[in-house]
Amino acid sequence: MNRKYSPEMRERALRMLAETRPSHPTMMSAVRHVAGLLGMSPETLRLWQRRYEVDAGVKPGLSTDAAAEIKRLQKENAELRKANEILRAASVFFAKELDRP
């Protein structure tokens, strides 16, 4: 079941996880505890924590901003390739028209 959580909920969950972490032997036990309190999947909270660490530069990986920029550039690239294809086809068409007597 996919649920969309608000940014405030995400921030609250991460804050609770940071506060609870010292009293648990492992990160996963803290994640399970906080996720249970908030009624969400531990995997969701674990992924949020991982994304937070990457964005903060604590762990290596692709930040959220960089991933969004790459996605935007890929979309723009696809649009430009499509436009180039259309322009090539149009230039071939008009070149044939000019060659006619």
Secondary structure, DSSP 8 states (H G I E B T S, - for coil): ------HHHHHHHHHHHHHHGGGSSSHHHHHHHHHHHHTS-HHHHHHHHHHHHHHHTSS-S--HHHHHHHHHHHHHHHHHHHHHHHHHHHHHHHHHHHH--
